[in-house]
Amino acid sequence: MAARKSSRKRVAVVKENDYTPLELYCISLNEYYKALRKAGFSVELALGILSDKDAYPGWIIPEPIDPNKLGSTEYEDDDE
């Protein structure tokens, strides 16, 4: 009989570490969610904890982007 080939898939490796603040925030949320699930929280409870920003300390998740600091956009006049 012929030897079996390994069926392991290649894992994508991120080579760059220069993430935008939005990407860092999303990565942190994802890691926090996975940690809650690993600790035994249900999906509903983990999502509920993530939606309440007062439920976790500030050092876990970086500060979210403040839209006022980004400056004006060309679409602001559309509301008038």
C-alpha positions as CSV (number, residue, x, y, z in Angstrom):
1,M,0.0,0.0,0.0
2,A,1.1,3.5,-0.7
3,A,1.8,5.9,2.2
4,R,-0.9,8.4,3.0
5,K,-0.3,12.0,2.3
6,S,-0.7,14.4,5.2
7,S,-4.0,16.2,5.0
8,R,-2.8,19.2,7.2
9,K,-3.6,22.6,5.6
10,R,-1.1,25.3,5.6
11,V,-1.8,28.1,8.1
12,A,-1.7,31.7,6.9
13,V,0.9,33.7,8.7
14,V,0.6,37.4,9.2
15,K,4.0,39.0,8.5
16,E,3.1,42.6,9.2
17,N,2.5,44.0,12.7
18,D,1.5,47.5,11.7
19,Y,-2.2,47.3,12.3
20,T,-4.6,50.2,12.1
21,P,-6.3,51.2,15.4
22,L,-9.6,49.8,14.0
23,E,-7.9,46.4,13.3
24,L,-6.4,46.3,16.8
25,Y,-9.8,47.0,18.3
26,C,-11.4,44.3,16.3
27,I,-8.7,41.8,17.1
28,S,-9.0,42.6,20.8
29,L,-12.8,42.1,20.7
30,N,-12.3,38.7,18.9
31,E,-9.7,37.5,21.4
32,Y,-11.9,38.6,24.3
33,Y,-14.9,36.7,22.8
34,K,-12.8,33.6,22.4
35,A,-11.5,33.8,26.0
36,L,-15.1,34.2,27.3
37,R,-16.2,31.1,25.3
38,K,-13.2,29.1,26.5
39,A,-14.1,30.1,30.1
40,G,-17.5,28.5,29.6
41,F,-19.8,31.4,28.8
42,S,-22.6,30.8,26.4
43,V,-22.6,32.6,23.0
44,E,-25.5,34.9,24.1
45,L,-23.8,35.8,27.4
46,A,-20.4,36.4,25.7
47,L,-21.9,38.7,23.2
48,G,-23.9,40.5,25.9
49,I,-20.7,41.1,27.8
50,L,-19.0,42.4,24.7
51,S,-21.8,44.8,24.0
52,D,-21.5,46.4,27.4
53,K,-18.4,48.5,27.4
54,D,-18.5,48.8,31.2
55,A,-18.2,45.1,31.7
56,Y,-14.5,44.9,31.0
57,P,-11.5,46.9,32.1
58,G,-10.0,49.4,29.7
59,W,-6.6,47.7,29.5
60,I,-8.1,44.7,27.7
61,I,-9.4,46.6,24.6
62,P,-7.6,49.6,23.1
63,E,-9.5,52.8,22.9
64,P,-12.0,52.9,20.0
65,I,-11.6,55.4,17.2
66,D,-13.2,58.7,17.9
67,P,-14.9,59.9,14.7
68,N,-14.5,63.5,15.7
69,K,-10.7,63.2,15.7
70,L,-10.7,62.0,12.1
71,G,-11.8,65.4,10.7
72,S,-14.5,66.3,8.3
73,T,-15.7,64.2,5.4
74,E,-17.1,65.3,2.1
75,Y,-20.4,63.6,3.0
76,E,-21.3,65.8,6.0
77,D,-23.3,68.2,3.8
78,D,-25.6,65.5,2.7
79,D,-27.6,65.6,6.0
80,E,-28.8,69.1,5.4
